[in-house]
């Protein structure tokens, strides 16, 4: 009897539970779903849509990127001690003469100096692009490929003015080749990545953006660097700067000492224009126009009837030069070269230098407030060097290093008139540099009075007021112009 009651009770409870569930389903509303996990949707979307993982690009580019190690033999003082040899901790602060005098009484010895750099393959036969400063003093060059195979390399061509070098390794198999892009198409803000050998850490990848274009950092006469915040360190030199297509858009070259997020790369278009000459001649022959140009100022621009101070002002024209033969005159303002706008006096030399010798170039210039077009046949720039003498004198207030014009210097520079002083160095950031005075210039007059020696130069400067400005007559090559040096 008790068991029947227990079974009946259980059945009643089950029916009640089912009835309650049915009523709840019909009457009570559904419970809202649990809230989703909050995410940074904006960041995730920006990352997924704007900058995906770079792994695919890295894997695509890596096989063509090489590590370069060099050995150079340098001469230094013999003997023993902490201040002798290539590992001298103070060598960056004092010159070799200082240590020779006090610590280097012994015979001079040869030391092997090793350094690291990067490069990338541009031809399946083994041609590799890198920086000139990576290989220029090397007695041996070793190239390690991504598969860890190592080869001896030789220099095919170098161009110190742009810090570009072409080297080659001899291989039997075809090598993976880097794809060269278009550095002109780069825009400030574009994503880029650098791959190289910083501090010997092979195939290190860093990423950032293009911070600026056309940077002039004083590295050479044809500066137009790409600035990037992609980390670049010693050992990255010569490695590629790549866009998000995996194309090489620059050659990583320089960093700002002590700075962060500031690196510089040579635009790949600059290197591409030189490749044929580096491969065939081992050097680069540059175009020559034969004009001395000056920086435009707002005052000069106004006199030309221009709203903006752009263009290259012709301060002088050399005799028998391509410019003279084309009818270019002193006072002309060059505003366009082969269809490219001349923004400043630094743009024109780069464009002329990259023009093939013997080719015709079309220039637009302004003369007497009228625009006109001229055609000029570009000549070849003849390189000349000048070494400073121990007799040079530093004029610290102006930032000039000058010396007397000797017969040897006059002959070297083809100077008929030995009067004046020769500028052998200009201190960076000095009033002289601001006035665009350069090494190799001849100072003929100071404050409208001729100077014939370093002694007369120093005396004339002493009598002048640098704060008010000193007018100097400068001869550069075969042309003369006035420069105002002011503190």
GIWOHU-V628236 format. One record per pair of residues at least 4 apart in sequence whose C-alpha atoms are under 8 Angstrom apart, sorted by sequence separation. I is the first residue (numbers start at 1). GAP is how many residues later the second one is. If there is no record, write none. Layout:
# GIWOHU-V628236
i:I gap:GAP
i:I gap:GAP
This chain:
# GIWOHU-V628236
i:1 gap:4
i:2 gap:4
i:3 gap:4
i:4 gap:4
i:5 gap:4
i:6 gap:4
i:7 gap:4
i:8 gap:4
i:9 gap:4
i:10 gap:4
i:11 gap:4
i:12 gap:4
i:13 gap:4
i:14 gap:4
i:15 gap:4
i:16 gap:4
i:17 gap:4
i:18 gap:4
i:19 gap:4
i:20 gap:4
i:21 gap:4
i:22 gap:4
i:23 gap:4
i:24 gap:4
i:25 gap:4
i:40 gap:4
i:41 gap:4
i:42 gap:4
i:43 gap:4
i:44 gap:4
i:45 gap:4
i:46 gap:4
i:47 gap:4
i:48 gap:4
i:54 gap:4
i:55 gap:4
i:56 gap:4
i:57 gap:4
i:58 gap:4
i:59 gap:4
i:61 gap:4
i:80 gap:4
i:83 gap:4
i:84 gap:4
i:90 gap:4
i:91 gap:4
i:94 gap:4
i:95 gap:4
i:96 gap:4
i:97 gap:4
i:98 gap:4
i:99 gap:4
i:100 gap:4
i:101 gap:4
i:104 gap:4
i:122 gap:4
i:123 gap:4
i:130 gap:4
i:131 gap:4
i:132 gap:4
i:133 gap:4
i:144 gap:4
i:145 gap:4
i:159 gap:4
i:160 gap:4
i:182 gap:4
i:186 gap:4
i:197 gap:4
i:198 gap:4
i:219 gap:4
i:232 gap:4
i:233 gap:4
i:242 gap:4
i:243 gap:4
i:255 gap:4
i:256 gap:4
i:266 gap:4
i:267 gap:4
i:268 gap:4
i:269 gap:4
i:270 gap:4
i:271 gap:4
i:274 gap:4
i:275 gap:4
i:276 gap:4
i:277 gap:4
i:278 gap:4
i:296 gap:4
i:297 gap:4
i:298 gap:4
i:299 gap:4
i:300 gap:4
i:301 gap:4
i:302 gap:4
i:317 gap:4
i:320 gap:4
i:321 gap:4
i:322 gap:4
i:323 gap:4
i:324 gap:4
i:328 gap:4
i:336 gap:4
i:337 gap:4
i:343 gap:4
i:344 gap:4
i:345 gap:4
i:346 gap:4
i:347 gap:4
i:348 gap:4
i:349 gap:4
i:350 gap:4
i:351 gap:4
i:355 gap:4
i:366 gap:4
i:367 gap:4
i:388 gap:4
i:395 gap:4
i:396 gap:4
i:405 gap:4
i:406 gap:4
i:407 gap:4
i:408 gap:4
i:409 gap:4
i:410 gap:4
i:411 gap:4
i:426 gap:4
i:429 gap:4
i:430 gap:4
i:431 gap:4
i:432 gap:4
i:433 gap:4
i:437 gap:4
i:445 gap:4
i:446 gap:4
i:452 gap:4
i:453 gap:4
i:454 gap:4
i:455 gap:4
i:456 gap:4
i:457 gap:4
i:458 gap:4
i:459 gap:4
i:460 gap:4
i:461 gap:4
i:465 gap:4
i:466 gap:4
i:475 gap:4
i:476 gap:4
i:23 gap:5
i:25 gap:5
i:45 gap:5
i:46 gap:5
i:47 gap:5
i:79 gap:5
i:83 gap:5
i:91 gap:5
i:94 gap:5
i:99 gap:5
i:100 gap:5
i:121 gap:5
i:122 gap:5
i:123 gap:5
i:144 gap:5
i:145 gap:5
i:158 gap:5
i:159 gap:5
i:197 gap:5
i:218 gap:5
i:242 gap:5
i:243 gap:5
i:266 gap:5
i:277 gap:5
i:278 gap:5
i:296 gap:5
i:301 gap:5
i:302 gap:5
i:318 gap:5
i:319 gap:5
i:320 gap:5
i:323 gap:5
i:324 gap:5
i:336 gap:5
i:337 gap:5
i:342 gap:5
i:366 gap:5
i:367 gap:5
i:394 gap:5
i:395 gap:5
i:405 gap:5
i:410 gap:5
i:427 gap:5
i:428 gap:5
i:429 gap:5
i:432 gap:5
i:433 gap:5
i:445 gap:5
i:446 gap:5
i:451 gap:5
i:452 gap:5
i:461 gap:5
i:465 gap:5
i:475 gap:5
i:78 gap:6
i:82 gap:6
i:83 gap:6
i:121 gap:6
i:122 gap:6
i:135 gap:6
i:144 gap:6
i:158 gap:6
i:159 gap:6
i:196 gap:6
i:197 gap:6
i:198 gap:6
i:217 gap:6
i:242 gap:6
i:243 gap:6
i:256 gap:6
i:277 gap:6
i:278 gap:6
i:301 gap:6
i:317 gap:6
i:318 gap:6
i:335 gap:6
i:336 gap:6
i:342 gap:6
i:365 gap:6
i:366 gap:6
i:394 gap:6
i:395 gap:6
i:410 gap:6
i:426 gap:6
i:427 gap:6
i:444 gap:6
i:445 gap:6
i:451 gap:6
i:464 gap:6
i:474 gap:6
i:475 gap:6
i:77 gap:7
i:78 gap:7
i:83 gap:7
i:121 gap:7
i:122 gap:7
i:143 gap:7
i:144 gap:7
i:158 gap:7
i:196 gap:7
i:197 gap:7
i:216 gap:7
i:241 gap:7
i:242 gap:7
i:255 gap:7
i:256 gap:7
i:277 gap:7
i:301 gap:7
i:317 gap:7
i:335 gap:7
i:364 gap:7
i:365 gap:7
i:394 gap:7
i:395 gap:7
i:410 gap:7
i:426 gap:7
i:444 gap:7
i:473 gap:7
i:474 gap:7
i:76 gap:8
i:77 gap:8
i:120 gap:8
i:121 gap:8
i:142 gap:8
i:143 gap:8
i:157 gap:8
i:158 gap:8
i:195 gap:8
i:196 gap:8
i:215 gap:8
i:216 gap:8
i:217 gap:8
i:240 gap:8
i:241 gap:8
i:242 gap:8
i:255 gap:8
i:277 gap:8
i:301 gap:8
i:334 gap:8
i:335 gap:8
i:364 gap:8
i:365 gap:8
i:393 gap:8
i:394 gap:8
i:410 gap:8
i:443 gap:8
i:444 gap:8
i:473 gap:8
i:474 gap:8
i:76 gap:9
i:119 gap:9
i:120 gap:9
i:142 gap:9
i:143 gap:9
i:156 gap:9
i:157 gap:9
i:195 gap:9
i:196 gap:9
i:214 gap:9
i:215 gap:9
i:216 gap:9
i:240 gap:9
i:241 gap:9
i:254 gap:9
i:255 gap:9
i:300 gap:9
i:301 gap:9
i:364 gap:9
i:365 gap:9
i:392 gap:9
i:393 gap:9
i:451 gap:9
i:461 gap:9
i:473 gap:9
i:474 gap:9
i:76 gap:10
i:119 gap:10
i:120 gap:10
i:142 gap:10
i:143 gap:10
i:155 gap:10
i:156 gap:10
i:157 gap:10
i:195 gap:10
i:214 gap:10
i:215 gap:10
i:240 gap:10
i:241 gap:10
i:253 gap:10
i:254 gap:10
i:274 gap:10
i:298 gap:10
i:363 gap:10
i:364 gap:10
i:392 gap:10
i:393 gap:10
i:472 gap:10
i:473 gap:10
i:119 gap:11
i:141 gap:11
i:142 gap:11
i:155 gap:11
i:156 gap:11
i:194 gap:11
i:195 gap:11
i:213 gap:11
i:214 gap:11
i:215 gap:11
i:240 gap:11
i:241 gap:11
i:252 gap:11
i:253 gap:11
i:254 gap:11
i:298 gap:11
i:317 gap:11
i:337 gap:11
i:362 gap:11
i:363 gap:11
i:392 gap:11
i:407 gap:11
i:426 gap:11
i:446 gap:11
i:471 gap:11
i:472 gap:11
i:118 gap:12
i:119 gap:12
i:140 gap:12
i:141 gap:12
i:155 gap:12
i:156 gap:12
i:193 gap:12
i:194 gap:12
i:213 gap:12
i:214 gap:12
i:215 gap:12
i:239 gap:12
i:240 gap:12
i:252 gap:12
i:253 gap:12
i:297 gap:12
i:317 gap:12
i:362 gap:12
i:363 gap:12
i:391 gap:12
i:392 gap:12
i:406 gap:12
i:426 gap:12
i:471 gap:12
i:472 gap:12
i:140 gap:13
i:141 gap:13
i:154 gap:13
i:155 gap:13
i:193 gap:13
i:194 gap:13
i:213 gap:13
i:238 gap:13
i:239 gap:13
i:252 gap:13
i:253 gap:13
i:296 gap:13
i:316 gap:13
i:317 gap:13
i:362 gap:13
i:363 gap:13
i:405 gap:13
i:425 gap:13
i:426 gap:13
i:447 gap:13
i:471 gap:13
i:472 gap:13
i:153 gap:14
i:154 gap:14
i:193 gap:14
i:212 gap:14
i:213 gap:14
i:237 gap:14
i:238 gap:14
i:239 gap:14
i:251 gap:14
i:252 gap:14
i:296 gap:14
i:316 gap:14
i:337 gap:14
i:361 gap:14
i:362 gap:14
i:389 gap:14
i:405 gap:14
i:425 gap:14
i:446 gap:14
i:470 gap:14
i:471 gap:14
i:84 gap:15
i:153 gap:15
i:154 gap:15
i:192 gap:15
i:193 gap:15
i:211 gap:15
i:212 gap:15
i:237 gap:15
i:238 gap:15
i:250 gap:15
i:251 gap:15
i:296 gap:15
i:314 gap:15
i:315 gap:15
i:316 gap:15
i:360 gap:15
i:361 gap:15
i:405 gap:15
i:423 gap:15
i:424 gap:15
i:425 gap:15
i:446 gap:15
i:469 gap:15
i:470 gap:15
i:83 gap:16
i:153 gap:16
i:191 gap:16
i:192 gap:16
i:193 gap:16
i:210 gap:16
i:211 gap:16
i:212 gap:16
i:236 gap:16
i:237 gap:16
i:250 gap:16
i:251 gap:16
i:296 gap:16
i:314 gap:16
i:315 gap:16
i:360 gap:16
i:361 gap:16
i:404 gap:16
i:405 gap:16
i:423 gap:16
i:424 gap:16
i:469 gap:16
i:470 gap:16
i:117 gap:17
i:152 gap:17
i:153 gap:17
i:191 gap:17
i:192 gap:17
i:210 gap:17
i:211 gap:17
i:236 gap:17
i:237 gap:17
i:250 gap:17
i:251 gap:17
i:295 gap:17
i:296 gap:17
i:314 gap:17
i:360 gap:17
i:361 gap:17
i:404 gap:17
i:405 gap:17
i:423 gap:17
i:447 gap:17
i:469 gap:17
i:116 gap:18
i:151 gap:18
i:152 gap:18
i:191 gap:18
i:192 gap:18
i:210 gap:18
i:211 gap:18
i:249 gap:18
i:250 gap:18
i:294 gap:18
i:295 gap:18
i:313 gap:18
i:314 gap:18
i:359 gap:18
i:360 gap:18
i:403 gap:18
i:404 gap:18
i:422 gap:18
i:423 gap:18
i:468 gap:18
i:469 gap:18
i:84 gap:19
i:115 gap:19
i:151 gap:19
i:190 gap:19
i:191 gap:19
i:209 gap:19
i:210 gap:19
i:249 gap:19
i:293 gap:19
i:294 gap:19
i:313 gap:19
i:314 gap:19
i:358 gap:19
i:359 gap:19
i:402 gap:19
i:403 gap:19
i:422 gap:19
i:423 gap:19
i:466 gap:19
i:467 gap:19
i:468 gap:19
i:83 gap:20
i:84 gap:20
i:135 gap:20
i:189 gap:20
i:190 gap:20
i:208 gap:20
i:209 gap:20
i:232 gap:20
i:248 gap:20
i:249 gap:20
i:293 gap:20
i:294 gap:20
i:313 gap:20
i:314 gap:20
i:357 gap:20
i:358 gap:20
i:402 gap:20
i:403 gap:20
i:422 gap:20
i:423 gap:20
i:466 gap:20
i:467 gap:20
i:188 gap:21
i:189 gap:21
i:208 gap:21
i:209 gap:21
i:293 gap:21
i:294 gap:21
i:312 gap:21
i:313 gap:21
i:357 gap:21
i:358 gap:21
i:402 gap:21
i:403 gap:21
i:421 gap:21
i:422 gap:21
i:466 gap:21
i:81 gap:22
i:136 gap:22
i:188 gap:22
i:189 gap:22
i:207 gap:22
i:208 gap:22
i:232 gap:22
i:233 gap:22
i:292 gap:22
i:293 gap:22
i:311 gap:22
i:312 gap:22
i:356 gap:22
i:357 gap:22
i:401 gap:22
i:402 gap:22
i:420 gap:22
i:421 gap:22
i:77 gap:23
i:187 gap:23
i:188 gap:23
i:207 gap:23
i:208 gap:23
i:232 gap:23
i:291 gap:23
i:292 gap:23
i:293 gap:23
i:311 gap:23
i:312 gap:23
i:338 gap:23
i:339 gap:23
i:355 gap:23
i:357 gap:23
i:400 gap:23
i:401 gap:23
i:402 gap:23
i:420 gap:23
i:421 gap:23
i:447 gap:23
i:448 gap:23
i:186 gap:24
i:188 gap:24
i:206 gap:24
i:207 gap:24
i:226 gap:24
i:241 gap:24
i:291 gap:24
i:292 gap:24
i:311 gap:24
i:337 gap:24
i:338 gap:24
i:339 gap:24
i:400 gap:24
i:401 gap:24
i:420 gap:24
i:446 gap:24
i:447 gap:24
i:448 gap:24
i:79 gap:25
i:86 gap:25
i:188 gap:25
i:206 gap:25
i:291 gap:25
i:292 gap:25
i:310 gap:25
i:311 gap:25
i:337 gap:25
i:338 gap:25
i:400 gap:25
i:401 gap:25
i:419 gap:25
i:420 gap:25
i:446 gap:25
i:447 gap:25
i:448 gap:25
i:78 gap:26
i:79 gap:26
i:85 gap:26
i:132 gap:26
i:143 gap:26
i:187 gap:26
i:206 gap:26
i:291 gap:26
i:292 gap:26
i:337 gap:26
i:352 gap:26
i:400 gap:26
i:401 gap:26
i:446 gap:26
i:77 gap:27
i:78 gap:27
i:79 gap:27
i:86 gap:27
i:132 gap:27
i:133 gap:27
i:290 gap:27
i:291 gap:27
i:336 gap:27
i:337 gap:27
i:399 gap:27
i:400 gap:27
i:445 gap:27
i:446 gap:27
i:77 gap:28
i:78 gap:28
i:79 gap:28
i:132 gap:28
i:290 gap:28
i:335 gap:28
i:336 gap:28
i:353 gap:28
i:399 gap:28
i:444 gap:28
i:445 gap:28
i:77 gap:29
i:78 gap:29
i:231 gap:29
i:334 gap:29
i:335 gap:29
i:336 gap:29
i:384 gap:29
i:399 gap:29
i:443 gap:29
i:444 gap:29
i:445 gap:29
i:77 gap:30
i:78 gap:30
i:133 gap:30
i:135 gap:30
i:231 gap:30
i:311 gap:30
i:312 gap:30
i:334 gap:30
i:335 gap:30
i:420 gap:30
i:421 gap:30
i:443 gap:30
i:444 gap:30
i:77 gap:31
i:78 gap:31
i:132 gap:31
i:229 gap:31
i:230 gap:31
i:231 gap:31
i:232 gap:31
i:290 gap:31
i:311 gap:31
i:312 gap:31
i:334 gap:31
i:335 gap:31
i:399 gap:31
i:420 gap:31
i:421 gap:31
i:443 gap:31
i:444 gap:31
i:76 gap:32
i:77 gap:32
i:131 gap:32
i:132 gap:32
i:229 gap:32
i:230 gap:32
i:231 gap:32
i:289 gap:32
i:290 gap:32
i:291 gap:32
i:310 gap:32
i:311 gap:32
i:312 gap:32
i:313 gap:32
i:333 gap:32
i:334 gap:32
i:392 gap:32
i:398 gap:32
i:399 gap:32
i:400 gap:32
i:419 gap:32
i:420 gap:32
i:421 gap:32
i:442 gap:32
i:443 gap:32
i:75 gap:33
i:76 gap:33
i:131 gap:33
i:132 gap:33
i:228 gap:33
i:229 gap:33
i:230 gap:33
i:289 gap:33
i:290 gap:33
i:310 gap:33
i:311 gap:33
i:312 gap:33
i:332 gap:33
i:333 gap:33
i:398 gap:33
i:399 gap:33
i:419 gap:33
i:420 gap:33
i:421 gap:33
i:441 gap:33
i:442 gap:33
i:75 gap:34
i:76 gap:34
i:130 gap:34
i:131 gap:34
i:198 gap:34
i:199 gap:34
i:228 gap:34
i:229 gap:34
i:288 gap:34
i:289 gap:34
i:290 gap:34
i:310 gap:34
i:311 gap:34
i:332 gap:34
i:333 gap:34
i:397 gap:34
i:398 gap:34
i:399 gap:34
i:418 gap:34
i:419 gap:34
i:420 gap:34
i:441 gap:34
i:442 gap:34
i:75 gap:35
i:76 gap:35
i:129 gap:35
i:130 gap:35
i:198 gap:35
i:199 gap:35
i:200 gap:35
i:227 gap:35
i:228 gap:35
i:332 gap:35
i:441 gap:35
i:74 gap:36
i:75 gap:36
i:129 gap:36
i:130 gap:36
i:194 gap:36
i:198 gap:36
i:199 gap:36
i:227 gap:36
i:228 gap:36
i:312 gap:36
i:331 gap:36
i:388 gap:36
i:421 gap:36
i:440 gap:36
i:441 gap:36
i:73 gap:37
i:74 gap:37
i:129 gap:37
i:130 gap:37
i:193 gap:37
i:194 gap:37
i:198 gap:37
i:227 gap:37
i:228 gap:37
i:387 gap:37
i:388 gap:37
i:437 gap:37
i:73 gap:38
i:74 gap:38
i:128 gap:38
i:129 gap:38
i:192 gap:38
i:194 gap:38
i:197 gap:38
i:198 gap:38
i:226 gap:38
i:227 gap:38
i:386 gap:38
i:73 gap:39
i:74 gap:39
i:127 gap:39
i:128 gap:39
i:196 gap:39
i:197 gap:39
i:225 gap:39
i:226 gap:39
i:72 gap:40
i:73 gap:40
i:127 gap:40
i:128 gap:40
i:196 gap:40
i:225 gap:40
i:226 gap:40
i:71 gap:41
i:72 gap:41
i:127 gap:41
i:128 gap:41
i:195 gap:41
i:196 gap:41
i:225 gap:41
i:226 gap:41
i:71 gap:42
i:72 gap:42
i:126 gap:42
i:127 gap:42
i:196 gap:42
i:197 gap:42
i:224 gap:42
i:225 gap:42
i:71 gap:43
i:126 gap:43
i:196 gap:43
i:224 gap:43
i:70 gap:44
i:71 gap:44
i:125 gap:44
i:126 gap:44
i:195 gap:44
i:196 gap:44
i:69 gap:45
i:70 gap:45
i:125 gap:45
i:126 gap:45
i:194 gap:45
i:195 gap:45
i:69 gap:46
i:70 gap:46
i:125 gap:46
i:194 gap:46
i:195 gap:46
i:328 gap:46
i:437 gap:46
i:69 gap:47
i:194 gap:47
i:327 gap:47
i:436 gap:47
i:68 gap:48
i:69 gap:48
i:125 gap:48
i:126 gap:48
i:193 gap:48
i:194 gap:48
i:296 gap:48
i:326 gap:48
i:405 gap:48
i:435 gap:48
i:67 gap:49
i:68 gap:49
i:125 gap:49
i:126 gap:49
i:192 gap:49
i:193 gap:49
i:295 gap:49
i:296 gap:49
i:326 gap:49
i:404 gap:49
i:435 gap:49
i:67 gap:50
i:68 gap:50
i:124 gap:50
i:125 gap:50
i:192 gap:50
i:193 gap:50
i:295 gap:50
i:326 gap:50
i:403 gap:50
i:404 gap:50
i:435 gap:50
i:67 gap:51
i:68 gap:51
i:124 gap:51
i:192 gap:51
i:193 gap:51
i:294 gap:51
i:325 gap:51
i:326 gap:51
i:403 gap:51
i:434 gap:51
i:435 gap:51
i:66 gap:52
i:67 gap:52
i:123 gap:52
i:124 gap:52
i:191 gap:52
i:192 gap:52
i:293 gap:52
i:402 gap:52
i:65 gap:53
i:66 gap:53
i:124 gap:53
i:190 gap:53
i:191 gap:53
i:323 gap:53
i:432 gap:53
i:65 gap:54
i:66 gap:54
i:121 gap:54
i:123 gap:54
i:322 gap:54
i:386 gap:54
i:431 gap:54
i:432 gap:54
i:65 gap:55
i:66 gap:55
i:121 gap:55
i:122 gap:55
i:322 gap:55
i:431 gap:55
i:64 gap:56
i:65 gap:56
i:121 gap:56
i:122 gap:56
i:322 gap:56
i:431 gap:56
i:64 gap:57
i:120 gap:57
i:121 gap:57
i:122 gap:57
i:322 gap:57
i:64 gap:58
i:120 gap:58
i:162 gap:58
i:194 gap:58
i:321 gap:58
i:161 gap:59
i:162 gap:59
i:161 gap:60
i:162 gap:60
i:161 gap:61
i:162 gap:61
i:393 gap:61
i:304 gap:62
i:186 gap:63
i:289 gap:63
i:395 gap:63
i:70 gap:64
i:288 gap:64
i:304 gap:64
i:305 gap:64
i:413 gap:64
i:70 gap:65
i:72 gap:65
i:73 gap:65
i:287 gap:65
i:288 gap:65
i:304 gap:65
i:72 gap:66
i:73 gap:66
i:181 gap:66
i:183 gap:66
i:286 gap:66
i:287 gap:66
i:71 gap:67
i:72 gap:67
i:179 gap:67
i:180 gap:67
i:181 gap:67
i:182 gap:67
i:183 gap:67
i:286 gap:67
i:287 gap:67
i:70 gap:68
i:71 gap:68
i:72 gap:68
i:179 gap:68
i:180 gap:68
i:181 gap:68
i:286 gap:68
i:287 gap:68
i:398 gap:68
i:70 gap:69
i:71 gap:69
i:178 gap:69
i:179 gap:69
i:180 gap:69
i:286 gap:69
i:287 gap:69
i:288 gap:69
i:397 gap:69
i:70 gap:70
i:71 gap:70
i:178 gap:70
i:286 gap:70
i:287 gap:70
i:70 gap:71
i:286 gap:71
i:69 gap:72
i:70 gap:72
i:285 gap:72
i:68 gap:73
i:69 gap:73
i:68 gap:74
i:69 gap:74
i:68 gap:75
i:67 gap:76
i:68 gap:76
i:66 gap:77
i:67 gap:77
i:119 gap:77
i:66 gap:78
i:67 gap:78
i:118 gap:78
i:66 gap:79
i:117 gap:79
i:118 gap:79
i:65 gap:80
i:66 gap:80
i:117 gap:80
i:64 gap:81
i:65 gap:81
i:116 gap:81
i:117 gap:81
i:273 gap:81
i:63 gap:82
i:64 gap:82
i:63 gap:83
i:116 gap:83
i:62 gap:84
i:63 gap:84
i:116 gap:84
i:183 gap:84
i:183 gap:85
i:184 gap:85
i:182 gap:86
i:183 gap:86
i:181 gap:87
i:182 gap:87
i:398 gap:87
i:180 gap:88
i:398 gap:88
i:289 gap:89
i:398 gap:89
i:163 gap:90
i:288 gap:90
i:289 gap:90
i:287 gap:91
i:288 gap:91
i:287 gap:92
i:288 gap:92
i:287 gap:93
i:288 gap:93
i:286 gap:94
i:287 gap:94
i:285 gap:95
i:286 gap:95
i:285 gap:96
i:134 gap:103
i:134 gap:104
i:162 gap:104
i:131 gap:106
i:130 gap:107
i:131 gap:107
i:164 gap:107
i:130 gap:108
i:129 gap:109
i:130 gap:109
i:166 gap:109
i:64 gap:111
i:64 gap:112
i:166 gap:112
i:63 gap:113
i:64 gap:113
i:65 gap:113
i:165 gap:113
i:166 gap:113
i:63 gap:114
i:64 gap:114
i:61 gap:117
i:117 gap:117
i:118 gap:117
i:117 gap:118
i:118 gap:118
i:119 gap:118
i:120 gap:118
i:116 gap:119
i:117 gap:119
i:118 gap:119
i:119 gap:119
i:120 gap:119
i:159 gap:119
i:117 gap:120
i:118 gap:120
i:119 gap:120
i:120 gap:120
i:131 gap:120
i:158 gap:120
i:117 gap:121
i:118 gap:121
i:119 gap:121
i:130 gap:121
i:157 gap:121
i:117 gap:122
i:131 gap:122
i:156 gap:122
i:157 gap:122
i:156 gap:123
i:157 gap:124
i:158 gap:124
i:159 gap:124
i:222 gap:124
i:157 gap:125
i:158 gap:125
i:159 gap:125
i:156 gap:126
i:157 gap:126
i:158 gap:126
i:222 gap:127
i:222 gap:128
i:67 gap:129
i:65 gap:130
i:66 gap:130
i:67 gap:130
i:65 gap:131
i:62 gap:133
i:67 gap:135
i:67 gap:136
i:65 gap:138
i:62 gap:141
i:58 gap:147
i:319 gap:159
i:318 gap:160
i:318 gap:161
i:317 gap:162
i:316 gap:163
i:316 gap:164
i:315 gap:165
i:316 gap:165
i:315 gap:166
i:66 gap:173
i:65 gap:174
i:65 gap:175
i:292 gap:184
i:61 gap:185
i:60 gap:186
i:57 gap:187
i:292 gap:187
i:57 gap:188
i:58 gap:188
i:57 gap:189
i:54 gap:190
